[in-house]
Amino acid sequence: MKTIVILFSLIAISSTAFAQSGVVTSQFKVYGNCTMCKKRIETALDHKGIKQASWDVKSKELKVTYNSARINEKQIHQLVADAGHDTELVKAKDETYAGLPFCCLYRDGDSGHQHQ
């Protein structure tokens, strides 16, 4: 009986280590202007497989920690773009972007903020 318990314990530990080995952190540009943008971007990333996401208003850098077995970086870019924010890889649809509040418009010629 002890042998079975030990065997199951080792399997559980191995499974946990394997699951955690897929956790990665990525950092990339996401365009936006303000704390409303920050909330929208981070809320869009409240998604299965994403452990933590934090967007810095000043640097425009998104730092996201996720389980690569459940979601990939391209899908994360798409989630952000679906919320109306361009990333380094995916541009938000024009109609989604146009629906953002005026202060959140970051593309050239919109609210006076420059998309870099």
PABA-59763 format. One record per residue (C-alpha): x, y, z; residue in three letters; chain. Coordinates in nm, 2 decimals. Example, Ala and Ser with C-alpha at 12.3 -4.5 7.8 and 13.67 -1.06 7.14 Angstrom:
       X       Y       Z  type  mol
    1.23   -0.45    0.78   ALA    A
    1.37   -0.11    0.71   SER    A
//
This chain:
       X       Y       Z  type  mol
    0.00    0.00    0.00   MET    A
    0.29    0.24    0.09   LYS    A
    0.44    0.18   -0.25   THR    A
    0.12    0.27   -0.43   ILE    A
    0.09    0.60   -0.23   VAL    A
    0.45    0.69   -0.30   ILE    A
    0.40    0.61   -0.67   LEU    A
    0.09    0.83   -0.70   PHE    A
    0.27    1.11   -0.51   SER    A
    0.56    1.09   -0.76   LEU    A
    0.31    1.10   -1.05   ILE    A
    0.13    1.40   -0.91   ALA    A
    0.46    1.59   -0.85   ILE    A
    0.58    1.51   -1.21   SER    A
    0.25    1.63   -1.35   SER    A
    0.26    1.95   -1.16   THR    A
    0.62    2.02   -1.27   ALA    A
    0.53    1.94   -1.63   PHE    A
    0.23    2.18   -1.63   ALA    A
    0.43    2.46   -1.48   GLN    A
    0.71    2.42   -1.74   SER    A
    0.47    2.56   -2.00   GLY    A
    0.45    2.90   -1.81   VAL    A
    0.62    3.18   -2.01   VAL    A
    0.64    3.55   -1.98   THR    A
    0.64    3.78   -2.28   SER    A
    0.67    4.15   -2.32   GLN    A
    0.56    4.36   -2.63   PHE    A
    0.42    4.69   -2.73   LYS    A
    0.05    4.76   -2.71   VAL    A
   -0.07    5.11   -2.82   TYR    A
   -0.30    5.31   -2.60   GLY    A
   -0.30    5.63   -2.40   ASN    A
   -0.45    5.63   -2.06   CYS    A
   -0.57    5.43   -1.75   THR    A
   -0.89    5.35   -1.93   MET    A
   -0.68    5.18   -2.20   CYS    A
   -0.49    5.00   -1.93   LYS    A
   -0.81    4.86   -1.78   LYS    A
   -0.95    4.76   -2.12   ARG    A
   -0.62    4.58   -2.22   ILE    A
   -0.58    4.40   -1.89   GLU    A
   -0.95    4.30   -1.88   THR    A
   -0.92    4.16   -2.23   ALA    A
   -0.65    3.93   -2.11   LEU    A
   -0.86    3.79   -1.82   ASP    A
   -0.87    3.47   -2.02   HIS    A
   -0.81    3.10   -1.98   LYS    A
   -0.44    3.02   -1.98   GLY    A
   -0.33    3.38   -1.90   ILE    A
   -0.18    3.40   -1.55   LYS    A
   -0.11    3.77   -1.52   GLN    A
   -0.11    4.07   -1.75   ALA    A
    0.01    4.43   -1.68   SER    A
    0.03    4.71   -1.93   TRP    A
    0.24    5.02   -1.86   ASP    A
    0.07    5.35   -1.98   VAL    A
    0.40    5.53   -2.02   LYS    A
    0.62    5.27   -2.19   SER    A
    0.33    5.11   -2.38   LYS    A
    0.48    4.77   -2.28   GLU    A
    0.25    4.47   -2.19   LEU    A
    0.40    4.21   -1.97   LYS    A
    0.20    3.89   -1.98   VAL    A
    0.26    3.55   -1.81   THR    A
    0.07    3.26   -1.96   TYR    A
    0.06    2.88   -2.00   ASN    A
    0.18    2.81   -2.35   SER    A
    0.00    2.48   -2.35   ALA    A
   -0.33    2.67   -2.33   ARG    A
   -0.27    2.99   -2.53   ILE    A
    0.00    3.12   -2.76   ASN    A
    0.15    3.47   -2.80   GLU    A
   -0.03    3.53   -3.13   LYS    A
   -0.37    3.46   -2.97   GLN    A
   -0.28    3.71   -2.69   ILE    A
   -0.20    3.97   -2.95   HIS    A
   -0.54    3.90   -3.11   GLN    A
   -0.73    3.93   -2.78   LEU    A
   -0.57    4.28   -2.73   VAL    A
   -0.66    4.38   -3.09   ALA    A
   -1.01    4.26   -3.04   ASP    A
   -1.04    4.50   -2.76   ALA    A
   -0.94    4.79   -2.99   GLY    A
   -0.56    4.82   -2.93   HIS    A
   -0.29    4.76   -3.19   ASP    A
    0.00    4.54   -3.10   THR    A
    0.34    4.48   -3.27   GLU    A
    0.18    4.19   -3.46   LEU    A
   -0.20    4.26   -3.49   VAL    A
   -0.38    4.58   -3.58   LYS    A
   -0.73    4.63   -3.43   ALA    A
   -1.02    4.64   -3.67   LYS    A
   -1.09    5.00   -3.77   ASP    A
   -1.46    4.98   -3.65   GLU    A
   -1.35    4.84   -3.31   THR    A
   -1.08    5.12   -3.27   TYR    A
   -1.34    5.38   -3.37   ALA    A
   -1.56    5.27   -3.09   GLY    A
   -1.30    5.36   -2.82   LEU    A
   -1.35    5.67   -2.61   PRO    A
   -1.19    5.98   -2.76   PHE    A
   -0.91    5.99   -2.50   CYS    A
   -0.81    5.64   -2.59   CYS    A
   -0.76    5.71   -2.97   LEU    A
   -0.39    5.66   -3.02   TYR    A
   -0.35    5.65   -3.40   ARG    A
   -0.20    5.95   -3.59   ASP    A
   -0.43    6.24   -3.61   GLY    A
   -0.69    6.12   -3.36   ASP    A
   -0.67    6.26   -3.00   SER    A
   -0.33    6.42   -3.06   GLY    A
   -0.13    6.12   -2.94   HIS    A
    0.11    5.96   -3.18   GLN    A
    0.13    5.59   -3.26   HIS    A
    0.50    5.52   -3.26   GLN    A
//
